[in-house]
Every structure is written in structure tokens, then in C-alpha cells.
């Protein structure tokens, strides 16, 4: 399996966290929810996971390894 570049994965994880916070601040904003879903999808693709939560855990674990 190909592993993502750590800088790319770290940047995507940061984007996910930013959009997650923005959605929490305005949960009924459809544009923000859509953008979070797009960022989550990319994170899932990069980590090979099926859910955003699994992808976040996998990304954090992978980035913690040196």
C-alpha cells in the first residue's frame, strides 16, 4: 500500500479540524457541511479508511510515527 506524504496528510488533517470547528460553530450552514464532507472524503482516501473518524485516528497514528 502506498503511504501518503506526511506533510500532505498533516495539512489535510489541519483542514479537517478547521472545517470541523466551523461546522460546530454553524451546524445548519449547508456550505460549511459540504466543505467538511469534501475534506473528510479526501482524508479518507489518503488514509484508506471508510469513515472520517477512522481516517482521523489513522492520520494521527501515522503522523505520530517518525
Phi, psi and omega per residue, in radians:
X1 nan 2.396 3.077
X2 -1.337 2.414 3.110
X3 -1.818 2.460 -3.124
X4 -1.256 2.685 3.023
X5 -1.074 2.341 -3.064
X6 -1.084 -0.623 -3.137
X7 -1.201 -0.641 3.099
X8 -1.162 -0.797 -3.139
X9 -1.126 -0.734 3.126
X10 -1.096 -0.726 3.125
X11 -1.121 -0.718 -3.139
X12 -1.183 -0.670 3.097
X13 -1.126 -0.699 3.070
X14 -1.088 -0.761 3.101
X15 -1.043 -0.754 3.131
X16 -1.036 -0.815 -3.120
X17 -1.097 -0.699 3.115
X18 -1.095 -0.852 -3.117
X19 -1.200 -0.551 3.060
X20 -1.079 -0.782 3.100
X21 -1.117 -0.716 3.134
X22 -1.117 -0.676 3.108
X23 -1.206 -0.673 3.088
X24 -1.095 -0.587 3.141
X25 -1.285 -0.519 -3.135
X26 -2.479 1.295 -3.006
X27 -1.136 -0.305 -3.106
X28 -1.732 0.146 3.120
X29 -1.477 1.887 -3.070
X30 -1.132 -0.559 3.135
X31 -1.155 -0.731 3.111
X32 -1.152 -0.715 3.141
X33 -1.113 -0.735 3.123
X34 -1.081 -0.767 -3.130
X35 -1.126 -0.710 3.080
X36 -1.075 -0.731 3.115
X37 -1.090 -0.702 3.109
X38 -1.110 -0.793 -3.138
X39 -1.153 -0.699 3.114
X40 -1.113 -0.715 3.119
X41 -1.044 -0.800 3.134
X42 -1.082 -0.718 3.102
X43 -1.091 -0.707 3.095
X44 -1.092 -0.753 3.131
X45 -1.104 -0.781 -3.123
X46 -1.095 -0.585 -3.075
X47 -1.740 -0.182 -3.114
X48 1.276 0.473 -3.130
X49 -1.910 2.807 -3.048
X50 -1.651 -0.410 -3.135
X51 -2.151 2.751 3.136
X52 -1.073 -0.735 -3.124
X53 -1.067 -0.793 3.100
X54 -1.087 -0.686 -3.131
X55 -1.145 -0.715 3.112
X56 -1.098 -0.801 3.132
X57 -1.075 -0.781 3.137
X58 -1.120 -0.730 3.141
X59 -1.122 -0.796 3.133
X60 -1.074 -0.727 3.133
X61 -1.131 -0.805 -3.135
X62 -1.114 -0.732 -3.120
X63 -1.235 -0.443 3.133
X64 -1.274 -0.437 3.101
X65 -1.370 2.394 -3.125
X66 -1.714 nan nan
